[in-house]
Amino acid sequence: MSIRPVKRLVKAHPTIEGAGVHLRRAFGFGNTSDFDPFLLLDDFRNDNPKDFLAGFPWHPHRGIETITYVLAGTVEHGDSLGNRGAIAPGDIQWMTAGSGIIHQEMPKGDTEGRMHGFQLWANLPSSLKMTPPRYQEVKSEEIPEVTEDDGTKARIICGSFWGKRGPVEGISADPVYIDVSVPPGKGRVIPVETKSHAFAYVFAGSGKFCNASEPLAVPTESGGWLETTPPTEADNRSLILFDSGDEVTVQAGDEGIRFLLVSGRPLKEPVAWYGPIVMNTQEQLQQAFSELREGTFLKEGKRQ
């Protein structure tokens, strides 16, 4: 067994997307090869309705999958295939854009004005870039949850973990996506597939992602820390990219820690990316935008 050291630890940075939605981006755009097959993670937790109600009006996607996980509030969505619905607290929407879809996502706050959740983008392999679009919509009660003797909890969205399997199926990169909560002061060792890239994103509490009996090591990649000296803990909105190994260790702080743990097998394919469209070559990318201009982008159904 080998513990994965921390390769990089950074804070999600503020950005504005859609029609003026204020969010935090953990990673995305630029060189994302260390996260392959994942392309982007946005944290759209916000308690101010004026900063999110404008939403994400009609926009295209091709060549990727978008995974939306809602914690508070709802996200109403519609698309060019005529689908309509809402993602409520605890729900997951795993959308495979494939050959192309045009959709909109409009966040709605809860009674306290809160809109909390995350959106992860996963790349599709070249063989599936033009696959027909599909949805896997999972309600909160369908997501299995495991509670260990020490109180550690894991909601398993995708993949196999601790004897349970998440409800999302048929994803080529064989990802594991879990929501983990570790009680105050507790330490856990969590298995991770050796051949997968893996990262954690902390959104409550704090903790150390290293061997608790050792000092916090410097990252294995130079320049990984934003500060001059390494932080002693990973706290809210911290992204931890792991190096190779088959286990991740976490030691929860005084308030416990809750984080997303995501891993997947890298595609190791070239990426041609502009905005919401991700292909393998610049020629394919240019073709996609030409089709948008010419009205031939959609291969399945018509815009409603």
Disulfide bonds with the S-S distance in Angstrom:
none
